């Protein structure tokens, strides 16, 4: 069987511990799979047996300017079982919503940013039918 999925994403952040807190708040089941220091910077792999985030701490902190007008990755999207549960945990831990929650016919989407301004979409599908899930 040929299965296609994103194994990992690799991001650089200003504060590794705060980034771990963001993702562990969203996904309490995620564990640190490995980590260390390389070329003077700390890094970890955070996830489960199937997928993970490779998170590197920047050597020199910088303010990140992100918008959809410039090239680069705009956000990463995660399919989740319960958007509201994740949103409540993130808000309770001081993380901010980037856009109002979007409740649509066949999905609910919510966007949050970490302390570095990296945007993450959490989507809960309300249908198993691909035609409905992919209706825009």
VMD Tcl script that builds the backbone (N, CA, C; Angstrom):
set m [mol new atoms 408]
animate dup $m
set s [atomselect $m all]
$s set {name element resname resid chain x y z} {
  {N N UNK 1 A 0.846 -1.179 0.000}
  {CA C UNK 1 A 0.000 0.000 0.000}
  {C C UNK 1 A 0.891 1.242 0.000}
  {N N UNK 2 A 0.604 2.169 -0.861}
  {CA C UNK 2 A 1.371 3.405 -0.957}
  {C C UNK 2 A 0.677 4.489 -0.149}
  {N N UNK 3 A 1.273 4.903 0.955}
  {CA C UNK 3 A 0.707 5.935 1.807}
  {C C UNK 3 A 1.580 7.170 1.717}
  {N N UNK 4 A 0.958 8.305 1.449}
  {CA C UNK 4 A 1.680 9.570 1.388}
  {C C UNK 4 A 1.288 10.409 2.598}
  {N N UNK 5 A 2.275 10.882 3.342}
  {CA C UNK 5 A 2.029 11.797 4.447}
  {C C UNK 5 A 3.301 12.578 4.703}
  {N N UNK 6 A 3.173 13.694 5.360}
  {CA C UNK 6 A 4.324 14.512 5.715}
  {C C UNK 6 A 4.960 13.912 6.961}
  {N N UNK 7 A 6.185 13.440 6.821}
  {CA C UNK 7 A 6.856 12.827 7.963}
  {C C UNK 7 A 7.246 13.866 8.999}
  {N N UNK 8 A 7.831 14.984 8.546}
  {CA C UNK 8 A 8.219 16.018 9.498}
  {C C UNK 8 A 8.342 17.365 8.806}
  {N N UNK 9 A 8.301 18.382 9.629}
  {CA C UNK 9 A 8.609 19.742 9.205}
  {C C UNK 9 A 9.758 20.204 10.085}
  {N N UNK 10 A 10.640 21.022 9.536}
  {CA C UNK 10 A 11.805 21.498 10.265}
  {C C UNK 10 A 11.678 23.012 10.400}
  {N N UNK 11 A 11.608 23.497 11.632}
  {CA C UNK 11 A 11.443 24.934 11.862}
  {C C UNK 11 A 12.525 25.432 12.823}
  {N N UNK 12 A 12.830 26.706 12.710}
  {CA C UNK 12 A 13.764 27.354 13.626}
  {C C UNK 12 A 12.991 28.394 14.414}
  {N N UNK 13 A 13.218 28.406 15.712}
  {CA C UNK 13 A 12.502 29.298 16.624}
  {C C UNK 13 A 13.501 30.047 17.500}
  {N N UNK 14 A 13.037 31.103 18.133}
  {CA C UNK 14 A 13.898 31.860 19.036}
  {C C UNK 14 A 14.037 31.201 20.403}
  {N N UNK 15 A 12.975 30.517 20.865}
  {CA C UNK 15 A 12.989 29.931 22.204}
  {C C UNK 15 A 12.484 28.496 22.113}
  {N N UNK 16 A 13.393 27.545 22.186}
  {CA C UNK 16 A 13.054 26.140 22.026}
  {C C UNK 16 A 12.049 25.685 23.081}
  {N N UNK 17 A 12.256 26.062 24.325}
  {CA C UNK 17 A 11.361 25.614 25.400}
  {C C UNK 17 A 9.931 26.130 25.195}
  {N N UNK 18 A 9.806 27.364 24.772}
  {CA C UNK 18 A 8.462 27.931 24.540}
  {C C UNK 18 A 7.794 27.253 23.340}
  {N N UNK 19 A 8.568 26.890 22.337}
  {CA C UNK 19 A 8.026 26.174 21.189}
  {C C UNK 19 A 7.544 24.781 21.606}
  {N N UNK 20 A 8.329 24.107 22.427}
  {CA C UNK 20 A 7.912 22.799 22.948}
  {C C UNK 20 A 6.598 22.965 23.708}
  {N N UNK 21 A 6.489 24.010 24.501}
  {CA C UNK 21 A 5.260 24.255 25.263}
  {C C UNK 21 A 4.064 24.443 24.327}
  {N N UNK 22 A 4.241 25.197 23.234}
  {CA C UNK 22 A 3.158 25.413 22.274}
  {C C UNK 22 A 2.657 24.075 21.727}
  {N N UNK 23 A 3.581 23.267 21.218}
  {CA C UNK 23 A 3.175 22.011 20.594}
  {C C UNK 23 A 2.681 20.980 21.584}
  {N N UNK 24 A 3.268 20.926 22.783}
  {CA C UNK 24 A 2.778 19.999 23.804}
  {C C UNK 24 A 1.398 20.426 24.308}
  {N N UNK 25 A 1.107 21.729 24.269}
  {CA C UNK 25 A -0.229 22.200 24.626}
  {C C UNK 25 A -1.229 21.755 23.571}
  {N N UNK 26 A -0.871 21.915 22.299}
  {CA C UNK 26 A -1.760 21.496 21.220}
  {C C UNK 26 A -1.887 19.976 21.165}
  {N N UNK 27 A -0.757 19.297 21.314}
  {CA C UNK 27 A -0.705 17.839 21.161}
  {C C UNK 27 A -0.040 17.204 22.387}
  {N N UNK 28 A -0.778 17.034 23.484}
  {CA C UNK 28 A -0.173 16.492 24.711}
  {C C UNK 28 A 0.470 15.119 24.521}
  {N N UNK 29 A 0.041 14.393 23.503}
  {CA C UNK 29 A 0.594 13.061 23.276}
  {C C UNK 29 A 1.979 13.094 22.620}
  {N N UNK 30 A 2.394 14.246 22.101}
  {CA C UNK 30 A 3.719 14.352 21.485}
  {C C UNK 30 A 4.805 14.195 22.546}
  {N N UNK 31 A 5.854 13.500 22.166}
  {CA C UNK 31 A 7.003 13.278 23.042}
  {C C UNK 31 A 8.271 13.730 22.325}
  {N N UNK 32 A 9.284 14.060 23.090}
  {CA C UNK 32 A 10.582 14.367 22.502}
  {C C UNK 32 A 11.209 13.044 22.074}
  {N N UNK 33 A 11.415 12.893 20.771}
  {CA C UNK 33 A 11.966 11.658 20.201}
  {C C UNK 33 A 13.487 11.660 20.202}
  {N N UNK 34 A 14.068 12.831 20.272}
  {CA C UNK 34 A 15.512 12.951 20.254}
  {C C UNK 34 A 15.877 14.411 20.304}
  {N N UNK 35 A 17.151 14.680 20.446}
  {CA C UNK 35 A 17.589 16.061 20.486}
  {C C UNK 35 A 19.055 16.144 20.814}
  {N N UNK 36 A 19.530 17.367 20.859}
  {CA C UNK 36 A 20.933 17.572 21.173}
  {C C UNK 36 A 21.361 18.973 20.817}
  {N N UNK 37 A 22.620 19.081 20.488}
  {CA C UNK 37 A 23.189 20.367 20.090}
  {C C UNK 37 A 24.056 20.122 18.864}
  {N N UNK 38 A 23.918 21.003 17.889}
  {CA C UNK 38 A 24.682 20.871 16.655}
  {C C UNK 38 A 25.064 22.263 16.173}
  {N N UNK 39 A 26.337 22.451 15.899}
  {CA C UNK 39 A 26.832 23.742 15.415}
  {C C UNK 39 A 26.429 24.899 16.334}
  {N N UNK 40 A 26.415 24.655 17.631}
  {CA C UNK 40 A 26.129 25.699 18.599}
  {C C UNK 40 A 24.662 25.984 18.832}
  {N N UNK 41 A 23.775 25.187 18.259}
  {CA C UNK 41 A 22.343 25.412 18.471}
  {C C UNK 41 A 21.678 24.150 18.996}
  {N N UNK 42 A 20.687 24.350 19.866}
  {CA C UNK 42 A 19.923 23.228 20.412}
  {C C UNK 42 A 18.833 22.827 19.420}
  {N N UNK 43 A 18.506 21.535 19.407}
  {CA C UNK 43 A 17.438 21.042 18.549}
  {C C UNK 43 A 16.753 19.850 19.210}
  {N N UNK 44 A 15.504 19.602 18.794}
  {CA C UNK 44 A 14.764 18.422 19.234}
  {C C UNK 44 A 13.887 17.924 18.089}
  {N N UNK 45 A 13.468 16.683 18.192}
  {CA C UNK 45 A 12.410 16.118 17.366}
  {C C UNK 45 A 11.250 15.846 18.315}
  {N N UNK 46 A 10.107 16.442 18.040}
  {CA C UNK 46 A 8.930 16.339 18.906}
  {C C UNK 46 A 7.784 15.769 18.094}
  {N N UNK 47 A 7.213 14.649 18.534}
  {CA C UNK 47 A 6.101 14.071 17.788}
  {C C UNK 47 A 5.684 12.728 18.328}
  {N N UNK 48 A 5.147 11.917 17.416}
  {CA C UNK 48 A 4.740 10.565 17.772}
  {C C UNK 48 A 5.502 9.582 16.884}
  {N N UNK 49 A 5.043 8.357 16.794}
  {CA C UNK 49 A 5.761 7.355 16.013}
  {C C UNK 49 A 5.698 7.605 14.514}
  {N N UNK 50 A 4.723 8.398 14.052}
  {CA C UNK 50 A 4.518 8.583 12.624}
  {C C UNK 50 A 4.986 9.931 12.096}
  {N N UNK 51 A 4.905 10.953 12.896}
  {CA C UNK 51 A 5.201 12.298 12.422}
  {C C UNK 51 A 5.862 13.093 13.533}
  {N N UNK 52 A 6.629 14.102 13.139}
  {CA C UNK 52 A 7.278 14.921 14.161}
  {C C UNK 52 A 7.636 16.287 13.601}
  {N N UNK 53 A 7.982 17.160 14.504}
  {CA C UNK 53 A 8.518 18.473 14.165}
  {C C UNK 53 A 9.974 18.496 14.583}
  {N N UNK 54 A 10.840 18.868 13.669}
  {CA C UNK 54 A 12.243 19.097 13.996}
  {C C UNK 54 A 12.329 20.576 14.341}
  {N N UNK 55 A 12.654 20.879 15.582}
  {CA C UNK 55 A 12.650 22.272 16.050}
  {C C UNK 55 A 14.068 22.647 16.452}
  {N N UNK 56 A 14.573 23.689 15.832}
  {CA C UNK 56 A 15.924 24.201 16.094}
  {C C UNK 56 A 15.809 25.553 16.789}
  {N N UNK 57 A 16.690 25.810 17.734}
  {CA C UNK 57 A 16.712 27.130 18.374}
  {C C UNK 57 A 17.738 27.998 17.650}
  {N N UNK 58 A 17.301 29.184 17.262}
  {CA C UNK 58 A 18.185 30.103 16.557}
  {C C UNK 58 A 19.368 30.484 17.436}
  {N N UNK 59 A 20.523 30.651 16.833}
  {CA C UNK 59 A 21.702 31.082 17.579}
  {C C UNK 59 A 21.560 32.554 17.942}
  {N N UNK 60 A 21.059 33.345 17.019}
  {CA C UNK 60 A 20.802 34.760 17.277}
  {C C UNK 60 A 19.310 35.002 17.126}
  {N N UNK 61 A 18.671 35.448 18.223}
  {CA C UNK 61 A 17.242 35.705 18.160}
  {C C UNK 61 A 16.973 36.872 17.223}
  {N N UNK 62 A 15.850 36.761 16.518}
  {CA C UNK 62 A 15.464 37.826 15.608}
  {C C UNK 62 A 13.954 37.926 15.541}
  {N N UNK 63 A 13.467 39.089 15.226}
  {CA C UNK 63 A 12.039 39.287 15.019}
  {C C UNK 63 A 11.708 38.803 13.618}
  {N N UNK 64 A 10.690 37.994 13.524}
  {CA C UNK 64 A 10.313 37.407 12.245}
  {C C UNK 64 A 9.140 38.199 11.661}
  {N N UNK 65 A 9.293 38.632 10.440}
  {CA C UNK 65 A 8.232 39.327 9.727}
  {C C UNK 65 A 7.612 38.355 8.737}
  {N N UNK 66 A 6.368 37.954 8.981}
  {CA C UNK 66 A 5.711 36.993 8.103}
  {C C UNK 66 A 4.440 37.596 7.538}
  {N N UNK 67 A 4.211 37.334 6.283}
  {CA C UNK 67 A 2.930 37.650 5.674}
  {C C UNK 67 A 2.782 36.836 4.404}
  {N N UNK 68 A 1.600 36.811 3.868}
  {CA C UNK 68 A 1.301 35.981 2.708}
  {C C UNK 68 A 1.764 36.623 1.399}
  {N N UNK 69 A 2.355 37.804 1.455}
  {CA C UNK 69 A 2.811 38.483 0.247}
  {C C UNK 69 A 4.223 38.083 -0.152}
  {N N UNK 70 A 4.988 37.542 0.776}
  {CA C UNK 70 A 6.380 37.167 0.513}
  {C C UNK 70 A 6.488 35.664 0.301}
  {N N UNK 71 A 7.557 35.247 -0.338}
  {CA C UNK 71 A 7.763 33.813 -0.519}
  {C C UNK 71 A 8.098 33.172 0.815}
  {N N UNK 72 A 7.841 31.886 0.911}
  {CA C UNK 72 A 8.093 31.146 2.142}
  {C C UNK 72 A 6.855 30.380 2.556}
  {N N UNK 73 A 6.988 29.601 3.593}
  {CA C UNK 73 A 5.851 28.818 4.089}
  {C C UNK 73 A 4.975 29.733 4.937}
  {N N UNK 74 A 3.686 29.761 4.636}
  {CA C UNK 74 A 2.762 30.626 5.359}
  {C C UNK 74 A 2.243 29.988 6.643}
  {N N UNK 75 A 1.901 28.721 6.591}
  {CA C UNK 75 A 1.497 28.009 7.800}
  {C C UNK 75 A 1.564 26.512 7.551}
  {N N UNK 76 A 1.536 25.754 8.645}
  {CA C UNK 76 A 1.421 24.303 8.590}
  {C C UNK 76 A 0.033 23.942 9.099}
  {N N UNK 77 A -0.622 22.988 8.438}
  {CA C UNK 77 A -1.968 22.581 8.831}
  {C C UNK 77 A -1.972 21.180 9.423}
  {N N UNK 78 A -2.679 21.035 10.532}
  {CA C UNK 78 A -2.800 19.749 11.216}
  {C C UNK 78 A -4.263 19.328 11.236}
  {N N UNK 79 A -4.556 18.107 10.803}
  {CA C UNK 79 A -5.899 17.555 10.931}
  {C C UNK 79 A -6.021 17.011 12.352}
  {N N UNK 80 A -7.071 17.428 13.041}
  {CA C UNK 80 A -7.257 17.049 14.448}
  {C C UNK 80 A -8.685 16.551 14.662}
  {N N UNK 81 A -8.891 15.875 15.785}
  {CA C UNK 81 A -10.222 15.360 16.109}
  {C C UNK 81 A -11.130 16.414 16.725}
  {N N UNK 82 A -10.561 17.362 17.469}
  {CA C UNK 82 A -11.379 18.328 18.201}
  {C C UNK 82 A -10.682 19.685 18.228}
  {N N UNK 83 A -11.043 20.551 17.296}
  {CA C UNK 83 A -10.442 21.884 17.207}
  {C C UNK 83 A -10.688 22.680 18.480}
  {N N UNK 84 A -11.890 22.608 18.996}
  {CA C UNK 84 A -12.249 23.409 20.171}
  {C C UNK 84 A -11.388 23.057 21.386}
  {N N UNK 85 A -11.142 21.782 21.585}
  {CA C UNK 85 A -10.311 21.335 22.707}
  {C C UNK 85 A -8.890 21.905 22.593}
  {N N UNK 86 A -8.326 21.846 21.407}
  {CA C UNK 86 A -6.978 22.380 21.193}
  {C C UNK 86 A -6.976 23.892 21.381}
  {N N UNK 87 A -7.965 24.576 20.814}
  {CA C UNK 87 A -8.048 26.033 20.935}
  {C C UNK 87 A -8.150 26.449 22.401}
  {N N UNK 88 A -8.966 25.767 23.155}
  {CA C UNK 88 A -9.117 26.105 24.575}
  {C C UNK 88 A -7.807 25.950 25.331}
  {N N UNK 89 A -7.073 24.886 25.057}
  {CA C UNK 89 A -5.785 24.681 25.737}
  {C C UNK 89 A -4.785 25.770 25.339}
  {N N UNK 90 A -4.709 26.081 24.042}
  {CA C UNK 90 A -3.763 27.103 23.585}
  {C C UNK 90 A -4.098 28.468 24.187}
  {N N UNK 91 A -5.372 28.843 24.163}
  {CA C UNK 91 A -5.779 30.138 24.725}
  {C C UNK 91 A -5.500 30.198 26.227}
  {N N UNK 92 A -5.768 29.109 26.941}
  {CA C UNK 92 A -5.538 29.071 28.387}
  {C C UNK 92 A -4.061 29.192 28.724}
  {N N UNK 93 A -3.191 28.830 27.777}
  {CA C UNK 93 A -1.751 28.908 28.008}
  {C C UNK 93 A -1.117 30.141 27.379}
  {N N UNK 94 A -1.945 31.121 27.016}
  {CA C UNK 94 A -1.422 32.404 26.566}
  {C C UNK 94 A -1.065 32.505 25.102}
  {N N UNK 95 A -1.387 31.500 24.309}
  {CA C UNK 95 A -1.115 31.592 22.876}
  {C C UNK 95 A -2.284 32.279 22.196}
  {N N UNK 96 A -2.010 32.946 21.084}
  {CA C UNK 96 A -3.078 33.745 20.485}
  {C C UNK 96 A -3.564 33.181 19.160}
  {N N UNK 97 A -4.855 33.370 18.976}
  {CA C UNK 97 A -5.528 32.999 17.735}
  {C C UNK 97 A -5.144 34.039 16.693}
  {N N UNK 98 A -4.874 33.598 15.468}
  {CA C UNK 98 A -4.445 34.505 14.412}
  {C C UNK 98 A -5.611 35.033 13.585}
  {N N UNK 99 A -6.654 34.251 13.450}
  {CA C UNK 99 A -7.871 34.627 12.721}
  {C C UNK 99 A -9.050 34.124 13.525}
  {N N UNK 100 A -10.219 34.690 13.301}
  {CA C UNK 100 A -11.405 34.103 13.949}
  {C C UNK 100 A -11.595 32.656 13.492}
  {N N UNK 101 A -12.066 31.825 14.395}
  {CA C UNK 101 A -12.347 30.424 14.059}
  {C C UNK 101 A -13.336 30.391 12.902}
  {N N UNK 102 A -13.124 29.489 11.961}
  {CA C UNK 102 A -13.971 29.380 10.780}
  {C C UNK 102 A -14.757 28.077 10.845}
  {N N UNK 103 A -16.066 28.213 11.003}
  {CA C UNK 103 A -16.944 27.044 11.033}
  {C C UNK 103 A -17.626 26.974 9.676}
  {N N UNK 104 A -17.340 25.922 8.958}
  {CA C UNK 104 A -17.881 25.742 7.616}
  {C C UNK 104 A -18.748 24.486 7.594}
  {N N UNK 105 A -19.369 24.227 6.464}
  {CA C UNK 105 A -20.302 23.109 6.363}
  {C C UNK 105 A -19.660 21.765 6.716}
  {N N UNK 106 A -18.441 21.533 6.225}
  {CA C UNK 106 A -17.828 20.219 6.405}
  {C C UNK 106 A -16.498 20.258 7.160}
  {N N UNK 107 A -16.160 21.420 7.743}
  {CA C UNK 107 A -14.914 21.507 8.507}
  {C C UNK 107 A -14.949 22.728 9.435}
  {N N UNK 108 A -14.106 22.639 10.460}
  {CA C UNK 108 A -13.867 23.762 11.366}
  {C C UNK 108 A -12.370 24.019 11.316}
  {N N UNK 109 A -11.996 25.290 11.145}
  {CA C UNK 109 A -10.574 25.641 11.082}
  {C C UNK 109 A -10.284 26.730 12.105}
  {N N UNK 110 A -9.127 26.610 12.731}
  {CA C UNK 110 A -8.688 27.608 13.697}
  {C C UNK 110 A -7.186 27.800 13.506}
  {N N UNK 111 A -6.744 29.047 13.550}
  {CA C UNK 111 A -5.346 29.383 13.295}
  {C C UNK 111 A -4.739 30.019 14.535}
  {N N UNK 112 A -3.577 29.522 14.931}
  {CA C UNK 112 A -2.860 30.066 16.080}
  {C C UNK 112 A -1.428 30.360 15.670}
  {N N UNK 113 A -0.799 31.278 16.399}
  {CA C UNK 113 A 0.612 31.583 16.164}
  {C C UNK 113 A 1.403 31.303 17.429}
  {N N UNK 114 A 2.634 30.869 17.221}
  {CA C UNK 114 A 3.533 30.684 18.351}
  {C C UNK 114 A 4.204 32.016 18.667}
  {N N UNK 115 A 5.099 32.031 19.618}
  {CA C UNK 115 A 5.745 33.282 20.040}
  {C C UNK 115 A 6.598 33.918 18.945}
  {N N UNK 116 A 6.990 33.118 17.944}
  {CA C UNK 116 A 7.801 33.638 16.845}
  {C C UNK 116 A 6.962 34.121 15.672}
  {N N UNK 117 A 5.650 34.009 15.772}
  {CA C UNK 117 A 4.782 34.417 14.678}
  {C C UNK 117 A 4.557 33.330 13.646}
  {N N UNK 118 A 5.037 32.118 13.913}
  {CA C UNK 118 A 4.748 30.998 13.012}
  {C C UNK 118 A 3.276 30.639 13.148}
  {N N UNK 119 A 2.608 30.497 12.022}
  {CA C UNK 119 A 1.176 30.227 12.031}
  {C C UNK 119 A 0.904 28.745 11.814}
  {N N UNK 120 A -0.075 28.222 12.574}
  {CA C UNK 120 A -0.462 26.824 12.476}
  {C C UNK 120 A -1.974 26.734 12.393}
  {N N UNK 121 A -2.433 25.972 11.414}
  {CA C UNK 121 A -3.869 25.746 11.222}
  {C C UNK 121 A -4.231 24.399 11.822}
  {N N UNK 122 A -5.335 24.382 12.547}
  {CA C UNK 122 A -5.889 23.151 13.094}
  {C C UNK 122 A -7.251 22.971 12.436}
  {N N UNK 123 A -7.432 21.863 11.726}
  {CA C UNK 123 A -8.677 21.634 10.992}
  {C C UNK 123 A -9.319 20.340 11.458}
  {N N UNK 124 A -10.611 20.434 11.712}
  {CA C UNK 124 A -11.417 19.277 12.090}
  {C C UNK 124 A -12.428 19.061 10.977}
  {N N UNK 125 A -12.347 17.917 10.330}
  {CA C UNK 125 A -13.301 17.605 9.269}
  {C C UNK 125 A -14.568 17.024 9.871}
  {N N UNK 126 A -15.703 17.443 9.317}
  {CA C UNK 126 A -17.008 17.016 9.812}
  {C C UNK 126 A -17.634 15.980 8.891}
  {N N UNK 127 A -16.864 15.482 7.944}
  {CA C UNK 127 A -17.325 14.485 6.996}
  {C C UNK 127 A -16.161 13.574 6.628}
  {N N UNK 128 A -16.474 12.332 6.343}
  {CA C UNK 128 A -15.471 11.394 5.841}
  {C C UNK 128 A -15.475 11.344 4.317}
  {N N UNK 129 A -16.453 11.992 3.711}
  {CA C UNK 129 A -16.592 12.013 2.257}
  {C C UNK 129 A -15.589 12.999 1.663}
  {N N UNK 130 A -14.634 12.523 0.836}
  {CA C UNK 130 A -13.628 13.426 0.268}
  {C C UNK 130 A -14.218 14.598 -0.524}
  {N N UNK 131 A -15.315 14.370 -1.237}
  {CA C UNK 131 A -15.934 15.465 -2.000}
  {C C UNK 131 A -16.418 16.568 -1.068}
  {N N UNK 132 A -16.955 16.206 0.079}
  {CA C UNK 132 A -17.428 17.197 1.033}
  {C C UNK 132 A -16.245 17.850 1.750}
  {N N UNK 133 A -15.265 17.050 2.146}
  {CA C UNK 133 A -14.091 17.591 2.848}
  {C C UNK 133 A -13.356 18.604 1.991}
  {N N UNK 134 A -13.307 18.384 0.700}
  {CA C UNK 134 A -12.559 19.239 -0.214}
  {C C UNK 134 A -13.416 20.274 -0.930}
  {N N UNK 135 A -14.615 20.501 -0.431}
  {CA C UNK 135 A -15.507 21.512 -1.013}
  {C C UNK 135 A -15.088 22.889 -0.517}
  {N N UNK 136 A -14.817 23.777 -1.469}
  {CA C UNK 136 A -14.405 25.129 -1.108}
  {C C UNK 136 A -15.450 26.085 -1.552}
}
mol reanalyze $m
mol bondsrecalc $m
mol representation Tube
mol addrep $m
